[in-house]
Amino acid sequence: MTRVFISRDMASVALGADEVARAFADAGCEVVRTGSHGLFVIEPLVEVEAGDRRIAYGPVTPADVAAILDGTHPNCLGEIAALPFFARQQRFTFARCGIVDPLSLADYAAHGGWIGLDIARAAEPQAVVDAVKASGLRGRGGAGFPTGIKWQTVLDAPGATKYIVCNADEGDSGTFADRMLMEGDPFCLIEGMAIAAHAVGASHGYIYIRSEYPFAIQTMRDAIALSAGRIAPFTLEVRAGAGAYVCGEETALLDSIEGRRGQVRAKPPLPALSGLFGKPTVINNVLSLAAVPFILAEGAEAYANVGFGRSRGTMPVQLAGNVKHGGLFEVGFGITLGELVNDIGGGTASGRPVRAVQVGGPLGAYFPPSMFDLPFDYEAFTAAGGLIGHAGITVFDDSVDMAHMARFAMEFCAAESCGKCTPCRIGSTRGVEIMDRIIAGRPVPSSVRPELVEGPSFSADVERKNSPSTSSGQTGFLDQALYSRAPDRIDVSLGAQTALLRDLCDTMKYGSLCALGGFTPYPVLSALDHFPEDFGAPAPVLAAAE
Amino acid sequence: MGLDEAKRLINGWVRREGSGRDRLLPLLHMVQDEIGYIDDTLVPAIAAALNLSRADVHGVLTFYHDYRRQPAGRHIVKLCRAESCQARGGAAVEAAAAERLGVAMGETRRDGQVTLEPVYCLGLCAIGPNALINGRPVARIDSAALDRIAAEVAA
C-alpha cells in the first residue's frame, strides 16, 4: 500500500485538499493528513512516500491520482526541502510543520518533541527563564518585548496561583503563521506553554483562539486531550473568541476570557503582576511560545546566533495579498523587505508592478518599493515609521488606491474599537469622514481594482456606487454619524482636510489607550507620506524619477 | 425552540459546565450553535443562570460581532473584506457577490435563504479573495466560484 501525505491545513482545504485526499483513499492509498509546508501556489500538494523520501506533486486535482501514482504527472516537484522557497529558510519553529501528522504523539516524539520540556523540568525555574533571556527571544505578536524579562516578572511575583495565556487571536490581515502552527504542529505550542508553566510556577493555561479559525480550535482541543498525560500536572484549555479584533490586545483578551466585553485595561498594573482573574499571568503570542521548545532543546546560543542587531532568532514571515509565491517563510532577522517581496515572493500575482506593501497588518505602515532595502528588524522598521508586527507582508500592485486603503484603515478601526478611549472611538469615525472628503475633493478618480488578480474577470459591471459603504450591516449608526456634519461649516479644501487628518492622527497616536487607536495612524500617514498623489497632492519627485 | 425549552438548555449546560462569570462567552456560543441566534428574551435566563445582571449580559452580547440577535438565513456566506483580499480584487468580488446573491453586505435576503456578512481575515491571505460558506473555507473566489456559491445557497 502506498502512503501519501496531504495537508489538512485550512488553506489547503480551501484549495481542494479534502477532495484530493478522498480520491487517493478511494484508490487504495494510505492517506496521512499533515500540516501545510506553507507555499500555497503548489497546493493542493500531495507527497508520495518512496522509501525514506517523499516525492511531491502540486498543484493537483482529484483526477490526477493515476498519473501521480505511476510517476508520470507533469507537476512533479521532487523533494520539498530542495525547492528554492524552502531551501532558503531556517525552520526553527516550523521544523515539523507539513512533515508530521499534527495529532500523532508518536510522530511528535520521533521528530524531537518533548526534549525541551524534559530539559526544562530537570532544571530550576530560574535556569529556564535565564535560557529564554539568553536566546534574545522577543514578543512575536508584534510588540517585541523580551519574553524572558516578562517571565522573570511573573516568576518573581508573589502568589500561589499563576496563569499562562497564549494569544492566538491572530486578527491581522496578511498573517496566518499562528493558524498554520496550531493546525500543523499543535504539540509544539503545548510544549512551549508547559515549559513556561514550569518556569514561572503556573498550573493552568488558556489558549485564546479567534472564532474565524475553526480548524485551529478543533486541532488544539484534540491535541490538548491527547497530550494531557504528557504535560500533567499542567492543564490547558482552549477559549474561542467571538469576533473582536481588539481581543488580540493582551488586556482585552484577558477581559474576554473572564467573560466580559473585550475592553482594553489601563496599565499599570502589568498583566505579569495582575493579569487573568487578577493573578500573575504570562501572556505570549503563539510564535513566542512555540519558539521555546527549540531554545530549550538546542540551547539559547543556537537561537541567538541567528538574527540581526537586537532582533535575535528567526521570524516566520508571511507573504500575502497580491504576491506570486505567497506563503510562510521562516528566516533569521535581517533579510531585506525587497528580498522577501521580489526574490522570494516573486513579485505580484497579477504580473503588474508592486506599488505598495503593508507590513504588520491593519496597524502597519505602507511602504513603497523605494524603501525595499529596509532590513527585517524591529528597530529598523520603527525608525522607518512602521512596525514588523506579526510579520505579515501584504503586497499590492499598481492598481491600488492608497487613499482608499487609508480610509479602510480608519473604517476598520471604527468597526473594531472597543470604545474605552475617546481618540480611538471618535477619532476613527472622524478619520473616515475626512478621508471621504479628500477622496471626493481630489482631482484623480477613484480606481478600485476593476478585475480579479487571477481567473476570469467579471462581466457584470462592478463600478462602486457613490453612496458611502458601511462596514457593519448593523443599524447604520456609523452612517448617520459620518454624514451628520454640515459640510458648509467646515473648510473642505484638500489642504485643510490633509492638515486636519495629520492633526487627528497625532491625537490618536499619542492619546489612545492601546495599539488599535495608537497605530491606526501608521497606515494612514504612511499612505499620505509615500503616495501623496492619491490624496490630490503632487507626486513625490522620487516616483517621477523611477 | 420555545422559551421554556431554551431555559432548560441553558440551565442544563450551566449545571454541567459551571456558573462562573468566565462561562458567559462559551454559554453564548452554545446558545447560538443550538438555536441559531440569541433572542433578547433569553437574556434574563442567561443572566440568572450565571448570576449576572441583564445589562451585563446585554453588554457582552452586543460587543462581539459573532453573536446574532436575529435569525440568520439558511445559508451563511462570510466574505473577507481585509487588506490582503482587497489586494487580490476583493472589492470587485464583494460587489459582485451582493449582486449575484441578491442581498446587501451585512443583510439577510428577504426569503431567508442567505445571509451575507463581512469577515475580517480568515488567515488564507495568499490565496484570496476568501469566504466561509456555511463554515467551509473557499479560496480564490472568481466569477465561476460565485456561480457555484449562488447555486449552493439556492438549495
Contacts between the chains, C-beta under 8 A, distances in Angstrom:
chain1	res1	chain2	res2	distance
A	10	B	122	7.5
A	10	B	123	6.8
A	10	B	124	6.6
A	10	B	137	5.4
A	11	B	123	7.6
A	11	B	124	4.7
A	11	B	126	7.5
A	11	B	127	6.1
A	11	B	137	7.6
A	11	B	139	6.9
A	13	B	137	5.9
A	14	B	124	5.5
A	14	B	127	6.7
A	14	B	130	6.7
A	14	B	137	3.8
A	14	B	138	5.8
A	14	B	139	3.8
A	15	B	127	6.4
A	15	B	139	5.4
A	15	B	140	7.4
A	40	B	126	4.8
A	40	B	127	5.0
A	170	B	123	6.5
A	171	B	120	6.8
A	171	B	121	6.1
A	172	B	121	7.0
A	173	B	82	3.4
A	173	B	83	4.3
A	173	B	84	4.8
A	173	B	85	7.5
A	173	B	120	6.9
A	173	B	121	4.5
A	173	B	125	6.2
A	174	B	82	7.9
A	174	B	83	6.4
A	174	B	84	4.7
A	174	B	121	8.0
A	174	B	125	4.9
A	175	B	121	7.8
A	175	B	123	7.1
A	175	B	125	7.0
A	176	B	123	3.9
A	176	B	124	6.8
A	176	B	125	5.8
A	176	B	126	7.8
A	178	B	123	8.0
A	179	B	123	4.2
A	211	B	66	5.4
A	212	B	119	6.1
A	212	B	121	6.7
A	212	B	122	5.5
A	212	B	123	7.0
A	212	B	132	7.8
A	213	B	122	7.9
A	213	B	123	6.2
A	214	B	135	6.3
A	239	B	25	7.2
A	239	B	26	7.4
A	240	B	25	7.6
A	240	B	26	7.6
A	240	B	29	6.3
A	241	B	64	7.8
A	241	B	66	7.9
A	242	B	25	5.8
A	242	B	28	7.2
A	242	B	29	6.9
A	242	B	64	3.6
A	242	B	65	7.3
A	242	B	66	4.2
A	242	B	67	6.3
A	243	B	64	5.3
A	243	B	65	3.5
A	243	B	66	3.8
A	243	B	67	8.0
A	244	B	63	6.7
A	244	B	64	5.3
A	244	B	65	6.5
A	245	B	120	6.4
A	256	B	25	6.7
A	257	B	22	6.2
A	258	B	21	6.5
A	258	B	22	5.2
A	259	B	20	7.6
A	259	B	21	4.5
A	259	B	22	4.5
A	259	B	23	6.6
A	259	B	24	3.6
A	259	B	25	5.8
A	259	B	50	7.9
A	259	B	60	7.0
A	260	B	21	7.9
A	260	B	24	7.9
A	260	B	60	6.5
A	261	B	59	5.6
A	261	B	60	5.6
A	261	B	63	4.0
A	262	B	63	6.5
A	262	B	64	7.3
A	277	B	22	7.9
A	318	B	125	6.9
A	318	B	126	7.7
A	319	B	126	6.4
A	320	B	84	4.4
A	320	B	87	8.0
A	320	B	125	3.4
A	320	B	126	4.9
A	321	B	83	6.9
A	321	B	84	4.3
A	321	B	87	3.5
A	321	B	88	6.3
A	321	B	125	6.5
A	321	B	126	7.5
A	321	B	128	7.6
A	322	B	87	4.3
A	322	B	88	5.4
A	323	B	126	6.5
A	326	B	125	7.2
A	326	B	126	2.4
A	326	B	127	6.8
A	327	B	126	5.6
A	349	B	88	7.0
A	358	B	83	5.9
A	361	B	83	8.0
A	362	B	82	7.2
A	362	B	83	6.4
A	392	B	84	7.8
A	392	B	125	6.9
A	394	B	83	5.1
A	394	B	84	4.7
A	394	B	87	5.8
A	394	B	125	6.9
A	395	B	87	6.4
A	396	B	87	4.7
A	397	B	87	7.6
A	400	B	87	6.9
A	405	B	83	7.1
A	405	B	86	7.6
A	408	B	83	7.1
A	408	B	86	7.2
A	412	B	82	7.9
A	412	B	120	6.9
A	415	B	120	7.9
A	416	B	120	7.6
A	418	B	63	7.8
A	448	B	91	4.7
A	448	B	92	7.4
A	449	B	86	8.0
A	449	B	89	5.3
A	449	B	91	6.4
A	449	B	92	6.2
A	450	B	92	6.3
A	451	B	89	6.5
A	451	B	92	6.5
A	452	B	88	7.3
A	452	B	89	4.0
A	452	B	92	6.5
A	452	B	93	7.2
A	452	B	129	7.8
A	452	B	142	5.3
A	452	B	143	7.8
A	453	B	87	7.8
A	453	B	88	4.4
A	453	B	89	5.2
A	454	B	88	7.5
A	454	B	140	6.0
A	454	B	142	7.0
A	455	B	140	6.6
A	455	B	142	3.3
A	455	B	143	7.1
A	455	B	144	7.0
A	455	B	145	7.9
A	456	B	142	6.0
A	456	B	143	5.4
A	456	B	144	6.9
A	457	B	143	7.4
A	458	B	92	6.2
A	458	B	96	5.3
A	458	B	143	5.3
A	459	B	143	7.2
A	460	B	96	5.6
A	460	B	99	6.1
A	460	B	100	7.8
A	462	B	92	4.8
A	462	B	95	4.3
A	462	B	96	5.5
A	462	B	99	7.8
A	464	B	91	7.2
A	464	B	95	6.5
A	469	B	105	7.6
A	470	B	106	7.4
A	471	B	81	7.1
A	471	B	118	6.4
A	472	B	106	6.2
A	472	B	118	7.6
A	473	B	104	7.3
A	473	B	105	6.1
A	473	B	106	1.3
A	473	B	107	5.6
A	473	B	117	6.8
A	473	B	118	7.4
A	474	B	106	7.1
